[in-house]
Every structure is written in C-alpha cells, then in structure tokens.
Amino acid sequence: MQQRLLGSAAVFALTLGLSNISLGQTQTAQQWSVITTVQIKPEFRTEMEAIQKEISAAYKKANLTRLVVETILGDANEYISIAPLAKFAEMDSPSLLSMPPTLPQPLLKRARGYITAMHRTTYLDLPDISIRTDMANPGEYAHVAVLHLMPGKAAAFTQFMKDDYLPAMRKAEVANLWLSRPIFGGDLGDRVMVRPLHKLAELDGGPITTKALGAEGAAQLAAKQSGIVESSHYTVVHVRPELSNMPAPPEKAK
C-alpha cells in the first residue's frame, strides 16, 4: 500500500527520487513530486491501462509530465503515477493531480469502477544523500526500498548514508541511487531508496553491499544500519512509458 511504499515508484522515477527518471529535469533547491498510487480490480487491468493512456494524453495536452510505473514484485494490482511539482502553488490548479479537470466525466466515472483504493502523497527529494548520473536511460526497472527509521534517528541516517552507504554504492559502481522522503500523506519516518535496473537479472548477483564490501563488510554495514532503521520493505517496479507522458531525453551536443 502507498503508506509504506512509493509505491514505489516509482517510483520509481519510481519515486520515485522516483520523479527523476528520464524526465530531464534540472534539480532545484527543493524538488517535490506528487505520487498517486491506485490498487485496481485485476479483471479490469486492460481497461485501467487504457484510461492511464487517456490521462497521460490530457497531461501532454496541458504540457505536463506524468510517469506511470507498475509494481511487479509486491502488490501486482498496483499502478503509480509520478508528477513533478515545482511549488505547491501549482496545486491550486487541479491539473497537477492525478486526473486533470479537462478529462470528461464519463472517463472519471469509468475509472472509479476499476479502482479499489487510491492514495496521494508528496515526496521531497534528498539530493545530498543520493547518487545521480546523467543518462538518457537509467533503466526500465527499479529496486525500491522503503526504510522506516527509529524515532529520533533522522540525522543519524543522513550521516550513515554519507559516511557508509553511499561510499559502498560508489565502490559497487552504482550509477543512480535516489533518496526521497514523504511529507504530506505519508509517514515522516520513512525514507525511500530507488535503485534503477536495466534488467531484472541484476538482482541475481545478490545484495549490492556484499558485492562492494564482501560478506564481512556487508554484515558490519547491516549491523550499523540496524541501529538506525526499524524496518524495511522492498519491491520491484517497471516503468510503463506507453502509459506515461515524458519529455524526450535532451539531445547530446554535437
């Protein structure tokens, strides 16, 4: 459920941090995303995907970006849409929410018949504890971890990421690792970590920390993390560009 997930998504984008995937956006002092997660009735998957395309077409008409991802390991009936948010004043217009007002009412009514639950959250990007490499295609999948911190451990987590975790990820040659946190509509103790994947086969190598530090080093890192993180929840999501409206990657200078 969205309360414990980016959905991921991302989340991927999922989210998730998920909103940075293939969007070609310039980072600002505070980068927000509006993440909308829906659980659908499984017998209406085809119909719901058709509606997702119509919604993204409305976003395109309004010159707005919208990324749709699907959870494939986790809640298999879950879709997540991610829309960048430069400032909250933009939400005074409902067009940045999940369904722009330009959509016809019959479509909205039809969509409600396919959905069993919907949750919307705003996420704040955490660039100081993320790894970002500019690339046109970070990957069509993502490993998403929702980490719930122990009370009072926010500062310790930030320091752990800077001093221990990110150096290990760089040693493992991880090109992108995006961190964000939910604010409105989410649990303030959560931190969402998104690692894009080009292929699911990348999961076959086992924990990335073991690759970077070896078994003993990874165990030491996990022990340090266990004093900061109360619980973890992992999912894998798939980017659905055909259901989304994303700008084309910027052309490389010739």
C-alpha positions as a Markdown table, in Angstrom:
| # | Residue | x | y | z |
|---|---|---|---|---|
| 1 | Met | 0.0 | 0.0 | 0.0 |
| 2 | Gln | 1.1 | 3.6 | -0.6 |
| 3 | Gln | 1.5 | 4.4 | 3.1 |
| 4 | Arg | 4.6 | 2.1 | 3.2 |
| 5 | Leu | 5.7 | 2.4 | -0.5 |
| 6 | Leu | 6.5 | 4.7 | -3.1 |
| 7 | Gly | 4.6 | 2.6 | -4.5 |
| 8 | Ser | 7.2 | 2.7 | -5.4 |
| 9 | Ala | 7.6 | 4.3 | -7.9 |
| 10 | Ala | 8.4 | 4.9 | -8.9 |
| 11 | Val | 8.6 | 5.1 | -8.1 |
| 12 | Phe | 10.4 | 4.9 | -9.3 |
| 13 | Ala | 11.0 | 7.8 | -11.3 |
| 14 | Leu | 9.8 | 5.3 | -9.1 |
| 15 | Thr | 9.7 | 8.0 | -7.0 |
| 16 | Leu | 10.1 | 7.7 | -7.0 |
| 17 | Gly | 13.8 | 10.4 | -6.2 |
| 18 | Leu | 11.3 | 8.4 | -8.3 |
| 19 | Ser | 10.5 | 11.6 | -10.4 |
| 20 | Asn | 14.0 | 11.9 | -11.8 |
| 21 | Ile | 13.9 | 9.0 | -14.2 |
| 22 | Ser | 14.1 | 10.0 | -17.8 |
| 23 | Leu | 12.4 | 13.4 | -17.1 |
| 24 | Gly | 15.4 | 15.5 | -18.0 |
| 25 | Gln | 14.7 | 18.0 | -15.2 |
| 26 | Thr | 17.0 | 20.4 | -13.6 |
| 27 | Gln | 17.4 | 19.9 | -9.9 |
| 28 | Thr | 16.3 | 22.8 | -7.7 |
| 29 | Ala | 16.8 | 23.6 | -4.0 |
| 30 | Gln | 13.7 | 21.5 | -3.2 |
| 31 | Gln | 12.4 | 19.1 | -5.8 |
| 32 | Trp | 8.9 | 17.7 | -5.0 |
| 33 | Ser | 6.8 | 15.0 | -6.6 |
| 34 | Val | 3.1 | 14.2 | -6.3 |
| 35 | Ile | 2.8 | 10.4 | -6.2 |
| 36 | Thr | -0.6 | 8.8 | -6.7 |
| 37 | Thr | -0.9 | 5.0 | -6.1 |
| 38 | Val | -4.0 | 3.1 | -7.1 |
| 39 | Gln | -5.0 | -0.5 | -6.5 |
| 40 | Ile | -7.2 | -1.9 | -9.2 |
| 41 | Lys | -9.6 | -4.8 | -9.7 |
| 42 | Pro | -7.4 | -7.3 | -11.5 |
| 43 | Glu | -10.1 | -8.2 | -14.0 |
| 44 | Phe | -10.0 | -4.6 | -15.3 |
| 45 | Arg | -6.3 | -4.3 | -15.9 |
| 46 | Thr | -6.7 | -3.7 | -19.7 |
| 47 | Glu | -9.4 | -1.1 | -19.2 |
| 48 | Met | -7.3 | 0.7 | -16.5 |
| 49 | Glu | -4.3 | 0.8 | -18.7 |
| 50 | Ala | -6.4 | 2.3 | -21.5 |
| 51 | Ile | -7.5 | 5.0 | -19.0 |
| 52 | Gln | -3.9 | 5.7 | -17.9 |
| 53 | Lys | -3.1 | 6.4 | -21.6 |
| 54 | Glu | -6.0 | 8.9 | -21.8 |
| 55 | Ile | -5.0 | 10.6 | -18.6 |
| 56 | Ser | -1.4 | 11.0 | -19.9 |
| 57 | Ala | -2.7 | 12.3 | -23.2 |
| 58 | Ala | -4.5 | 15.0 | -21.2 |
| 59 | Tyr | -1.2 | 15.8 | -19.4 |
| 60 | Lys | 0.5 | 16.1 | -22.7 |
| 61 | Lys | -2.1 | 18.5 | -24.0 |
| 62 | Ala | -1.5 | 20.6 | -20.8 |
| 63 | Asn | 2.3 | 20.4 | -21.3 |
| 64 | Leu | 2.6 | 18.4 | -18.0 |
| 65 | Thr | 4.9 | 15.5 | -17.3 |
| 66 | Arg | 3.5 | 12.2 | -15.9 |
| 67 | Leu | 5.3 | 8.9 | -15.3 |
| 68 | Val | 3.4 | 5.7 | -14.8 |
| 69 | Val | 5.0 | 2.6 | -13.2 |
| 70 | Glu | 3.7 | -0.8 | -12.4 |
| 71 | Thr | 4.6 | -2.9 | -9.3 |
| 72 | Ile | 5.7 | -6.3 | -10.5 |
| 73 | Leu | 7.1 | -7.7 | -7.2 |
| 74 | Gly | 4.8 | -6.5 | -4.5 |
| 75 | Asp | 1.2 | -5.6 | -5.0 |
| 76 | Ala | 0.7 | -6.8 | -8.5 |
| 77 | Asn | -2.5 | -4.9 | -8.9 |
| 78 | Glu | -0.8 | -1.5 | -8.2 |
| 79 | Tyr | 0.0 | 1.4 | -10.5 |
| 80 | Ile | 1.8 | 4.5 | -9.5 |
| 81 | Ser | 1.9 | 7.8 | -11.3 |
| 82 | Ile | 4.5 | 10.5 | -10.6 |
| 83 | Ala | 4.2 | 14.2 | -11.5 |
| 84 | Pro | 7.0 | 16.7 | -10.7 |
| 85 | Leu | 5.9 | 19.6 | -8.5 |
| 86 | Ala | 8.0 | 22.8 | -8.6 |
| 87 | Lys | 5.9 | 24.6 | -5.9 |
| 88 | Phe | 2.7 | 23.9 | -4.0 |
| 89 | Ala | 1.1 | 27.0 | -5.5 |
| 90 | Glu | 0.8 | 24.9 | -8.7 |
| 91 | Met | -1.7 | 22.6 | -6.9 |
| 92 | Asp | -4.2 | 25.4 | -6.6 |
| 93 | Ser | -5.0 | 24.2 | -10.1 |
| 94 | Pro | -6.2 | 20.6 | -10.0 |
| 95 | Ser | -4.4 | 19.8 | -13.3 |
| 96 | Leu | -1.3 | 18.6 | -11.4 |
| 97 | Leu | -3.3 | 16.0 | -9.5 |
| 98 | Ser | -3.9 | 12.5 | -10.8 |
| 99 | Met | -6.8 | 13.4 | -13.1 |
| 100 | Pro | -6.8 | 16.9 | -14.8 |
| 101 | Pro | -10.2 | 18.7 | -14.9 |
| 102 | Thr | -10.1 | 18.5 | -18.7 |
| 103 | Leu | -10.9 | 14.8 | -18.6 |
| 104 | Pro | -14.5 | 14.0 | -19.4 |
| 105 | Gln | -16.8 | 13.0 | -16.5 |
| 106 | Pro | -17.7 | 9.6 | -18.2 |
| 107 | Leu | -14.0 | 8.7 | -18.1 |
| 108 | Leu | -13.6 | 9.6 | -14.5 |
| 109 | Lys | -16.7 | 7.6 | -13.6 |
| 110 | Arg | -15.4 | 4.7 | -15.5 |
| 111 | Ala | -12.0 | 4.8 | -13.8 |
| 112 | Arg | -13.7 | 4.8 | -10.3 |
| 113 | Gly | -15.3 | 1.5 | -11.3 |
| 114 | Tyr | -11.8 | -0.1 | -11.8 |
| 115 | Ile | -10.1 | 1.2 | -8.6 |
| 116 | Thr | -10.3 | -0.4 | -5.1 |
| 117 | Ala | -8.1 | 2.2 | -3.4 |
| 118 | Met | -6.2 | 5.4 | -4.1 |
| 119 | His | -3.6 | 7.3 | -2.1 |
| 120 | Arg | -1.7 | 10.5 | -2.9 |
| 121 | Thr | 1.5 | 11.7 | -1.3 |
| 122 | Thr | 4.0 | 14.4 | -1.8 |
| 123 | Tyr | 7.7 | 13.4 | -1.7 |
| 124 | Leu | 10.7 | 15.6 | -1.2 |
| 125 | Asp | 13.9 | 14.7 | -3.0 |
| 126 | Leu | 17.0 | 14.2 | -0.9 |
| 127 | Pro | 19.9 | 15.1 | -3.3 |
| 128 | Asp | 22.6 | 15.3 | -0.6 |
| 129 | Ile | 22.2 | 11.5 | 0.1 |
| 130 | Ser | 21.6 | 10.4 | -3.4 |
| 131 | Ile | 23.8 | 9.3 | -6.4 |
| 132 | Arg | 22.9 | 10.7 | -9.7 |
| 133 | Thr | 24.4 | 10.1 | -13.1 |
| 134 | Asp | 23.0 | 12.0 | -16.1 |
| 135 | Met | 21.9 | 9.4 | -18.6 |
| 136 | Ala | 19.1 | 9.1 | -21.2 |
| 137 | Asn | 18.1 | 5.6 | -19.9 |
| 138 | Pro | 18.7 | 4.9 | -16.2 |
| 139 | Gly | 16.8 | 1.6 | -16.6 |
| 140 | Glu | 13.2 | 0.4 | -17.1 |
| 141 | Tyr | 13.0 | -1.4 | -13.7 |
| 142 | Ala | 13.8 | -0.3 | -10.2 |
| 143 | His | 14.5 | -1.9 | -6.8 |
| 144 | Val | 12.6 | 0.2 | -4.3 |
| 145 | Ala | 13.3 | 0.1 | -0.6 |
| 146 | Val | 11.1 | 1.9 | 2.0 |
| 147 | Leu | 13.1 | 2.3 | 5.2 |
| 148 | His | 11.3 | 3.2 | 8.3 |
| 149 | Leu | 13.6 | 5.0 | 10.8 |
| 150 | Met | 13.7 | 4.6 | 14.5 |
| 151 | Pro | 12.4 | 7.6 | 16.4 |
| 152 | Gly | 15.0 | 10.4 | 16.6 |
| 153 | Lys | 17.3 | 8.8 | 14.0 |
| 154 | Ala | 16.8 | 11.1 | 11.0 |
| 155 | Ala | 20.2 | 12.9 | 11.5 |
| 156 | Ala | 22.0 | 9.6 | 12.1 |
| 157 | Phe | 20.5 | 8.1 | 9.0 |
| 158 | Thr | 21.7 | 11.0 | 6.9 |
| 159 | Gln | 25.2 | 10.7 | 8.3 |
| 160 | Phe | 25.2 | 6.9 | 7.8 |
| 161 | Met | 24.3 | 7.4 | 4.1 |
| 162 | Lys | 27.1 | 9.9 | 3.6 |
| 163 | Asp | 29.8 | 8.1 | 5.5 |
| 164 | Asp | 29.0 | 4.5 | 5.0 |
| 165 | Tyr | 26.3 | 3.5 | 2.5 |
| 166 | Leu | 26.9 | 5.8 | -0.4 |
| 167 | Pro | 30.7 | 5.1 | -0.5 |
| 168 | Ala | 29.8 | 1.4 | -0.7 |
| 169 | Met | 27.4 | 2.0 | -3.5 |
| 170 | Arg | 30.0 | 4.0 | -5.4 |
| 171 | Lys | 32.5 | 1.2 | -4.8 |
| 172 | Ala | 30.0 | -1.2 | -6.4 |
| 173 | Glu | 29.7 | 1.3 | -9.4 |
| 174 | Val | 26.1 | 2.1 | -8.8 |
| 175 | Ala | 25.3 | 4.9 | -11.2 |
| 176 | Asn | 22.0 | 6.0 | -9.7 |
| 177 | Leu | 20.5 | 5.7 | -6.2 |
| 178 | Trp | 17.7 | 8.2 | -5.5 |
| 179 | Leu | 16.5 | 9.0 | -2.0 |
| 180 | Ser | 13.4 | 10.8 | -1.0 |
| 181 | Arg | 11.0 | 11.2 | 1.9 |
| 182 | Pro | 7.2 | 11.5 | 2.1 |
| 183 | Ile | 5.8 | 14.7 | 3.7 |
| 184 | Phe | 2.1 | 15.2 | 3.1 |
| 185 | Gly | 0.1 | 12.0 | 3.1 |
| 186 | Gly | 3.0 | 9.8 | 4.2 |
| 187 | Asp | 4.9 | 8.6 | 7.2 |
| 188 | Leu | 7.6 | 11.2 | 8.2 |
| 189 | Gly | 9.8 | 8.4 | 9.5 |
| 190 | Asp | 10.1 | 6.8 | 6.0 |
| 191 | Arg | 12.9 | 7.1 | 3.6 |
| 192 | Val | 12.5 | 5.8 | 0.1 |
| 193 | Met | 15.6 | 4.5 | -1.8 |
| 194 | Val | 15.3 | 3.8 | -5.6 |
| 195 | Arg | 18.0 | 1.9 | -7.5 |
| 196 | Pro | 17.2 | 1.7 | -11.2 |
| 197 | Leu | 17.9 | -1.5 | -13.1 |
| 198 | His | 18.3 | -2.2 | -16.8 |
| 199 | Lys | 17.4 | -5.9 | -16.4 |
| 200 | Leu | 15.9 | -7.9 | -13.6 |
| 201 | Ala | 19.0 | -10.2 | -14.0 |
| 202 | Glu | 20.9 | -7.6 | -12.0 |
| 203 | Leu | 19.1 | -8.9 | -8.9 |
| 204 | Asp | 20.7 | -12.3 | -9.4 |
| 205 | Gly | 24.0 | -11.0 | -8.1 |
| 206 | Gly | 22.7 | -10.9 | -4.5 |
| 207 | Pro | 23.0 | -7.9 | -2.1 |
| 208 | Ile | 24.8 | -5.0 | -3.7 |
| 209 | Thr | 26.6 | -4.3 | -0.4 |
| 210 | Thr | 28.2 | -7.8 | -0.5 |
| 211 | Lys | 29.5 | -7.0 | -4.0 |
| 212 | Ala | 31.0 | -3.8 | -2.7 |
| 213 | Leu | 32.3 | -4.8 | 0.7 |
| 214 | Gly | 32.4 | -8.6 | 0.8 |
| 215 | Ala | 30.4 | -10.7 | 3.3 |
| 216 | Glu | 32.1 | -9.4 | 6.4 |
| 217 | Gly | 32.0 | -5.8 | 5.4 |
| 218 | Ala | 28.3 | -6.1 | 4.4 |
| 219 | Ala | 27.5 | -7.6 | 7.7 |
| 220 | Gln | 29.1 | -4.7 | 9.5 |
| 221 | Leu | 27.2 | -2.2 | 7.4 |
| 222 | Ala | 24.0 | -4.0 | 8.1 |
| 223 | Ala | 24.7 | -4.0 | 11.8 |
| 224 | Lys | 25.2 | -0.3 | 11.8 |
| 225 | Gln | 22.0 | 0.2 | 9.8 |
| 226 | Ser | 20.0 | -1.9 | 12.2 |
| 227 | Gly | 20.6 | 0.7 | 14.9 |
| 228 | Ile | 19.0 | 3.3 | 12.8 |
| 229 | Val | 16.4 | 1.6 | 10.6 |
| 230 | Glu | 13.5 | 0.0 | 12.4 |
| 231 | Ser | 12.0 | -1.9 | 9.4 |
| 232 | Ser | 12.4 | -2.3 | 5.6 |
| 233 | His | 10.1 | -3.1 | 2.8 |
| 234 | Tyr | 11.3 | -4.0 | -0.7 |
| 235 | Thr | 9.5 | -4.0 | -4.1 |
| 236 | Val | 10.4 | -4.0 | -7.8 |
| 237 | Val | 8.6 | -1.8 | -10.3 |
| 238 | His | 8.5 | -1.5 | -14.0 |
| 239 | Val | 8.4 | 1.8 | -15.9 |
| 240 | Arg | 5.5 | 1.9 | -18.4 |
| 241 | Pro | 6.4 | 4.6 | -21.0 |
| 242 | Glu | 3.5 | 3.8 | -23.2 |
| 243 | Leu | 1.1 | 4.8 | -20.3 |
| 244 | Ser | 3.1 | 7.9 | -19.5 |
| 245 | Asn | 3.9 | 11.4 | -20.8 |
| 246 | Met | 7.6 | 12.0 | -20.5 |
| 247 | Pro | 9.7 | 14.5 | -22.5 |
| 248 | Ala | 12.3 | 13.2 | -24.9 |
| 249 | Pro | 15.8 | 12.9 | -23.4 |
| 250 | Pro | 17.8 | 16.0 | -24.2 |
| 251 | Glu | 20.0 | 15.7 | -27.4 |
| 252 | Lys | 23.7 | 15.4 | -26.8 |
| 253 | Ala | 25.8 | 18.3 | -28.0 |
| 254 | Lys | 27.5 | 17.5 | -31.3 |
